[in-house]
């Protein structure tokens, strides 16, 4: 699944507008960057067939500073040769625990924290299994360009708990995976995490 061209254009326009507004001092140029951001929002609203009053412009307006890809961290934690998955409240489907990295946190620290918050389990991060461009790995289209960091971890304690974003946490065998939240993780990525589990010496995959 490749990124539609209209989405690529809308993202680029949004990024140009965001970076321009971060540094520009000329009032006329500031107005032009606002117009570019509005065009990007209209393109995304039309392309996704959202209502005309969809808050895409507000979503874009909330982005500040030089535009860079967002970073999503995910943890493949194993117990008894089964992988830990959490069930998302938003779509009732399953994914590796994780989410957006927070400013001020090291990637591995953010990944372990997200796992603890979403699943109730304490994990020790062992290695970076993969660093991917989200657009290149079969995920549904998303408003912003993002990178995904997949870590392999070992469960060191805790117990399954729900959170404000998840309703369940369970361990699954590779041949018994539940329906996955494809915006967060794909079957191919889960399969690759099992490869790293079976072969810890496997090098990091990256785009």
C-alpha positions as CSV (number, residue, x, y, z in Angstrom):
1,X,0.0,0.0,0.0
2,X,1.7,3.2,-1.2
3,X,0.9,6.7,-0.1
4,X,-1.5,8.4,-2.5
5,X,0.1,11.3,-4.4
6,X,-2.5,13.8,-3.1
7,X,-1.5,12.8,0.5
8,X,2.2,13.2,-0.3
9,X,1.6,16.7,-1.8
10,X,-0.6,17.7,1.2
11,X,2.0,16.6,3.7
12,X,4.7,18.5,1.8
13,X,2.7,21.7,1.7
14,X,1.8,21.3,5.4
15,X,5.5,20.9,6.2
16,X,6.5,23.9,4.2
17,X,3.9,26.0,5.9
18,X,4.8,24.8,9.3
19,X,8.5,25.4,8.9
20,X,7.9,28.7,7.2
21,X,5.7,29.9,10.1
22,X,8.3,28.8,12.5
23,X,11.0,31.2,11.1
24,X,9.3,33.8,8.9
25,X,9.1,37.4,10.1
26,X,7.6,39.1,7.1
27,X,3.8,39.6,7.6
28,X,3.0,39.1,4.0
29,X,5.0,35.8,3.9
30,X,3.3,34.7,7.1
31,X,-0.1,35.2,5.4
32,X,1.1,33.2,2.4
33,X,2.2,30.3,4.7
34,X,-1.2,30.3,6.3
35,X,-2.8,30.1,2.9
36,X,-0.5,27.2,2.0
37,X,-1.5,25.4,5.2
38,X,-5.2,26.0,4.3
39,X,-4.7,24.5,0.9
40,X,-3.0,21.4,2.4
41,X,-5.9,21.0,4.8
42,X,-8.4,21.3,1.9
43,X,-6.5,18.7,-0.1
44,X,-6.5,16.3,2.8
45,X,-10.2,16.9,3.6
46,X,-11.1,16.2,0.0
47,X,-8.8,13.2,-0.4
48,X,-10.1,11.5,2.7
49,X,-13.7,12.4,1.8
50,X,-14.2,14.0,5.2
51,X,-16.9,16.6,5.8
52,X,-16.0,20.2,4.8
53,X,-15.9,21.2,8.5
54,X,-13.5,18.4,9.5
55,X,-10.9,19.8,11.9
56,X,-7.9,19.2,9.6
57,X,-6.9,22.9,9.7
58,X,-6.9,22.8,13.5
59,X,-4.8,19.6,13.4
60,X,-2.2,21.3,11.2
61,X,-2.3,24.5,13.3
62,X,-1.3,22.5,16.3
63,X,2.0,21.7,14.7
64,X,4.8,24.1,15.4
65,X,8.5,24.4,14.7
66,X,10.5,22.9,11.9
67,X,8.5,20.0,10.4
68,X,10.2,16.6,10.9
69,X,8.8,13.0,10.9
70,X,7.0,11.8,14.0
71,X,8.5,8.8,15.9
72,X,6.4,5.8,16.9
73,X,7.9,3.3,19.3
74,X,6.7,-0.3,19.5
75,X,7.8,-3.2,21.7
76,X,7.8,-6.9,20.8
77,X,7.9,-8.5,24.2
78,X,7.8,-12.3,24.5
79,X,6.9,-14.9,27.1
80,X,6.9,-18.7,26.5
81,X,7.5,-18.0,22.7
82,X,4.3,-15.9,22.6
83,X,4.2,-12.1,21.8
84,X,2.5,-9.5,23.9
85,X,-0.3,-7.6,22.2
86,X,-2.8,-5.0,23.5
87,X,-6.3,-4.3,22.4
88,X,-6.9,-0.7,21.3
89,X,-10.1,1.0,22.5
90,X,-10.2,3.1,19.4
91,X,-10.8,0.2,16.9
92,X,-11.0,-2.9,19.2
93,X,-8.1,-4.5,17.3
94,X,-4.7,-5.6,18.6
95,X,-1.2,-4.2,18.3
96,X,2.2,-4.2,19.9
97,X,2.2,-1.8,22.9
98,X,3.7,1.6,22.1
99,X,2.9,5.0,20.8
100,X,4.5,8.4,20.0
101,X,7.8,9.1,21.7
102,X,7.7,12.0,24.2
103,X,10.2,14.9,24.1
104,X,12.9,14.4,26.7
105,X,12.7,10.6,26.7
106,X,15.3,8.2,25.2
107,X,13.6,5.9,22.7
108,X,14.0,2.7,24.8
109,X,12.7,4.5,27.9
110,X,9.7,5.7,26.0
111,X,9.1,2.2,24.6
112,X,9.3,0.5,28.0
113,X,7.0,3.2,29.5
114,X,4.4,2.8,26.8
115,X,4.4,-1.0,27.3
116,X,4.0,-0.6,31.1
117,X,1.2,1.9,30.7
118,X,-0.7,0.1,28.0
119,X,-0.3,-3.5,29.2
120,X,0.7,-3.6,32.8
121,X,3.9,-5.5,32.1
122,X,7.4,-4.4,32.9
123,X,9.9,-5.1,30.1
124,X,13.6,-4.8,29.6
125,X,14.5,-3.5,26.1
126,X,17.1,-5.8,24.5
127,X,17.6,-4.5,20.9
128,X,16.3,-2.4,18.1
129,X,14.8,-4.9,15.7
130,X,13.7,-2.4,12.9
131,X,13.5,1.2,12.0
132,X,10.9,1.8,9.3
133,X,9.4,4.6,7.3
134,X,5.7,4.0,8.0
135,X,4.7,4.8,4.4
136,X,6.7,1.9,3.0
137,X,5.1,-1.0,5.0
138,X,1.5,-1.4,4.2
139,X,-0.2,0.9,6.8
140,X,-3.3,2.9,5.9
141,X,-2.6,6.5,5.0
142,X,-1.9,8.9,7.8
143,X,-1.9,12.7,8.0
144,X,1.8,13.0,9.0
145,X,5.0,11.4,7.9
146,X,6.4,9.1,10.6
147,X,9.1,6.6,11.5
148,X,8.5,3.4,13.5
149,X,11.0,1.9,15.8
150,X,10.5,-1.7,16.8
151,X,12.2,-3.0,19.9
152,X,12.5,-6.5,21.2
153,X,12.0,-6.8,24.9
154,X,11.9,-9.3,27.7
155,X,9.0,-9.4,30.2
156,X,10.4,-8.9,33.7
157,X,7.3,-8.5,35.8
158,X,3.8,-7.1,36.1
159,X,0.4,-8.4,35.1
160,X,-2.1,-7.6,32.4
161,X,-4.0,-4.4,33.0
162,X,-6.3,-2.2,30.9
163,X,-5.5,1.5,30.4
164,X,-7.1,4.7,29.1
165,X,-6.2,3.5,25.6
166,X,-6.4,-0.3,25.8
167,X,-8.9,-2.8,27.1
168,X,-6.8,-5.9,27.3
169,X,-3.3,-7.4,27.1
170,X,-2.6,-11.0,26.2
171,X,0.2,-13.2,24.8
172,X,-0.4,-14.8,21.4
173,X,1.4,-17.6,19.4
174,X,2.5,-16.7,15.9
175,X,-0.1,-18.9,14.3
176,X,-2.9,-17.6,16.6
177,X,-2.8,-13.8,16.0
178,X,-6.0,-11.8,16.6
179,X,-7.2,-9.1,14.2
180,X,-4.5,-6.4,14.1
181,X,-4.8,-2.6,14.2
182,X,-3.2,-2.1,10.8
183,X,-2.6,1.6,11.4
184,X,-0.2,0.6,14.1
185,X,1.2,-2.8,13.1
186,X,1.0,-5.2,10.2
187,X,1.2,-9.0,10.0
188,X,4.5,-8.8,8.2
189,X,6.0,-6.7,11.1
190,X,4.7,-9.2,13.7
191,X,6.3,-12.0,11.7
192,X,9.6,-10.1,11.5
193,X,9.5,-9.7,15.3
194,X,9.2,-13.4,15.8
195,X,12.2,-13.8,13.5
196,X,14.2,-11.6,15.8
197,X,13.0,-13.6,18.8
198,X,14.1,-16.9,17.3
199,X,17.4,-15.4,16.1
200,X,18.7,-12.7,18.5
201,X,21.8,-12.2,16.4
202,X,19.6,-11.0,13.4
203,X,20.7,-7.4,12.5
204,X,18.4,-4.4,12.7
205,X,16.2,-3.9,9.6
206,X,15.9,-0.4,8.3
207,X,14.7,1.7,5.4
